[in-house]
Amino acid sequence: MKCPKCGSEYAYQDGALWTCPECAHEWSETEATPEGAAQDDAVIDANGNPLANGDTVTLIKDLKVKGSSSTVKSGAKVKNIRLVADAVDGHNISCKIDGVGAIYLKSEFVRKA
């Protein structure tokens, strides 16, 4: 069973509760709902927070723009992101960045603002 909070595969059963060693979340098997199952496909940021369409995120790393000599600096805020259903090479966020234009990002390089 995966953790409904962070999606970790290392959850283990401790008596009547399931425990996640990565985020310390505890839940009972009856609390696992179809909503929790849908989170398996949820897009999460670098800190494990779920992302949704329209969220604002902050870059946690300088990123080179492929096909260009420009770089998007760490700490840049990106508003109104769109989640991509069919991730291309792991790029599951589509957005527009001022001065750069429309690009795709990997959710592992952003955190929810």
Rosetta blueprint (number, residue, H / E / L):
1 M L
2 K L
3 C L
4 P L
5 K L
6 C L
7 G L
8 S L
9 E L
10 Y L
11 A L
12 Y E
13 Q E
14 D E
15 G L
16 A L
17 L E
18 W E
19 T E
20 C L
21 P L
22 E L
23 C L
24 A L
25 H L
26 E E
27 W E
28 S E
29 E H
30 T H
31 E H
32 A L
33 T L
34 P H
35 E H
36 G H
37 A H
38 A H
39 Q H
40 D H
41 D H
42 A L
43 V L
44 I E
45 D L
46 A L
47 N L
48 G L
49 N L
50 P E
51 L L
52 A L
53 N L
54 G L
55 D L
56 T L
57 V E
58 T E
59 L E
60 I L
61 K L
62 D L
63 L E
64 K E
65 V L
66 K L
67 G L
68 S L
69 S L
70 S L
71 T E
72 V E
73 K L
74 S L
75 G L
76 A L
77 K E
78 V E
79 K L
80 N L
81 I L
82 R E
83 L E
84 V E
85 A E
86 D E
87 A E
88 V E
89 D L
90 G L
91 H E
92 N E
93 I E
94 S E
95 C E
96 K E
97 I E
98 D L
99 G L
100 V L
101 G E
102 A E
103 I E
104 Y E
105 L E
106 K L
107 S H
108 E H
109 F H
110 V E
111 R E
112 K E
113 A L
